[in-house]
Amino acid sequence: MTRMPLKHRLLVRRVLTLHVACMAILLLWTGAAAARDIVDMAGRRVSVPDTIRKVYGTSPPATSMVYAMDPALVAGLNFPFNPDEKQYLVPRVKNLPVVGGWFGQGHVANLETLLTVAPDIALVWRWHGRESAINAKIEQALAPLGIPIVYVVLEDLADYPEAFAFLGKLFGRQERARALQRYAEATLETAARVRAAVAPDEQVSVYYAEGPDGLSTECHASVHVELISLCGGRNVRRCDATNRYGMQRISMEQVLLYDPQVILSHEALFFDKVYTHPKWRNIRAVRNKRVCRIPRIPFNWFDRPPSFMRLLGAHWLMHRLYPDLYPIDLVAETQAFYRLFLQVELDAAGARSLLQP
């Protein structure tokens, strides 16, 4: 294949740069007509359009929150959905352009695509009490484009009621926000009651098996395993995380020493072999048939990415850990949740298929 001459490559680069600059100017001009000042969840004063019609979430947790509030607001996707996921999404969202984002492992947004979708604001997931290097990169990339940056705090599931209330006011959808906020508050209250009913020495020990071999996992304080402690379980991996991404490697021997009562995994390859593997089948959770495959359609109920789906995941996990203490009808709960948060009507068979991937 013939390589383009240097002068042609430089010309193409200049044209692309000019295109991005012109789009940024156009975005600034069209958004300048009517604006209001708000205070975001990081305490920053931000000028945003009076009416917000399109929102770009810079990470899956932020994008999924916008989807829960109103799918019509989603301007672009962080990654493409697979066919199994698409059947639970509204038609408009299925074919939106993939903009990318900032969510670990180097997935940086395509700024030209971002300018093409022309969002009114960028919604950024912010962590409590720390200035994230990723947030700084987002601000550096988006500031020249004139896209207002609005922070939403979603570090813990306990942040979600306030986040729904904030987004309801921001998007002018207060009634919708109150319904989602009530569900989140009720779930957190239920989890608190379950935790209080379990003595510390009776907490079910849990191992979170990540990766096809199940030998990656998370430290107990990681956001990726928040549901375990929230639901009254005890994560067997007690350590300090070395990074936010997680997925720390451990040995099979260490898992055998942990000998957890329950194993959680969303990995199909791991789940398919765990009951026949000569080493895994010696672990208590495997012997007692308490290896639980995490539901993940259309968004993961437990982790990766952490989202509002964890509210339903909390009910699922409390029942899996303490079926006698929390004898909920998971089929009915799943139907109600999908109706409220995803605007999807499930029959009982459809709900059961989600619960048993």
Summary of the structure (lengths in Angstrom):
residues: 357
radius of gyration: 22.2
end to end distance: 45.9
largest distance: 72.7
contacts: 1098
relative contact order: 0.10
helix: 47%
strand: 13%
